[in-house]
Amino acid sequence: MVQHLYVHIPFCPKVCPYCSFYKEATDRNKTQAFLDAVLREAEFEAQGLRPRTVFFGGGTPTALSTPQLKFLIGGLRERIDFSAVEEFTIEMNPATVSHEKAESLLALGVNRVSMGVQSWDEELLKTLGRVHSGAQAVRSYAILREAGVPNVNLDLMFGVPGQTRRQWIESLRRTVDLGPDHISAYCLTYEEDTEFFERFQRGEMGPQEDRDSDFFEVAMNELEAAGYPQYEISNYARPGRECLHNLGYWRGSDYAGLGPSAFSTRSGWRRRNVADTADYTRRVLSDEDRFDFVERIDDDSRRAERIAFSLRTTDGVPETFIPENQAAALVLHGLVTKKNGRVFLTREGRLVADEIAAELI
């Protein structure tokens, strides 16, 4: 039985220059047909699906109006058995938060909100192309709490061009002062098909390994000292508030994905929906093949993915996944430890997690 459901809402108030997820500017003319297509796709995926977690990502799911969200979530509940749902997350941009929307989402069963703050500094927000201000993000957080949202995550970003160490520390401390349940702290990456990648290729901006490593250590120090243990490379949570949906991915669980560009991994097969809203909508409503990528997941691929993802978490990976000579070398260099038949990254290992995973795979 598949226990995780992801729904991709591609619409955004504004396309950020660093974001590589499939998205497009909000278009009212496309929205209703898109919603109809998602509900139609839900009918295809419903068999064998009883989600424990639901995650609405994007894009900006709350770029949809309150009536549209009611239509979509109500329609999903009619088609998919939601009786086992423990965690229902929706991503929100601070510019799209309102009392009405927050209260409506709670009434529809949403119990976790992930809000993309990225920074509290106005100049850095401009650099990132965000449509909200720091003050607006504070107000939006207050609205979510006043509405009674029981579990709130705040996304932060480091390695932003022009960002100083002092700004990053202040950003972390300001976030902690608000008291969210979960904090995600990601290093900016330069992904293809983004404005930032084009500027990186022109030499106008780019990663700085020493700075980014230092900022990562700052995040670990500040957040763990404030009562947010690091349970995955980029994620910190108060005990018991870890994101169950993402843990499902990292542990290699099957999941169903709805919407353009969404992946599904079910019964040893991985499929990706076409990354074009208009084409996705047309294909689904015409009962045509909606996939642009299909692969069989063999044992070697599954092992490689478990290493790449689970090693990043405090779960670690089974010792049997890693050749003894490689594990011994990593232990010798202080990058991993072994306990109860599992291998875990040390603090030093977390700083080079991607390199370790690449070596092991």
Secondary structure, DSSP 4 states (H G I P E B T S, - for coil): -EEEEEEEE-EESS--TT--SS-EE--HHHHHHHHHHHHHHHHHH-TTEEEEEEEEEES-GGGS-HHHHHHHHHHHHHHS--TT--EEEEEE-GGG--HHHHHHHHHTT--EEEEEEE-S-HHHHHHTT-SS-HHHHHHHHHHHHHHT-S-EEEEEEES-TT--HHHHHHHHHHHHHH--SEEEEEE----TTSHHHHHHHTTS----HHHHHHHHHHHHHHHHHTT--EEETTEEESTT-S-HHHHHHHTT--BEEESTT-EEEETTEEEEE-S-HHHHHHHHHTT---EEEEEE--HHHHHHHHHHHHTTBTT-EEGGGS-HHHHHHHHHTTSEEEETTEEEE-HHHHTTHHHHHHHH-
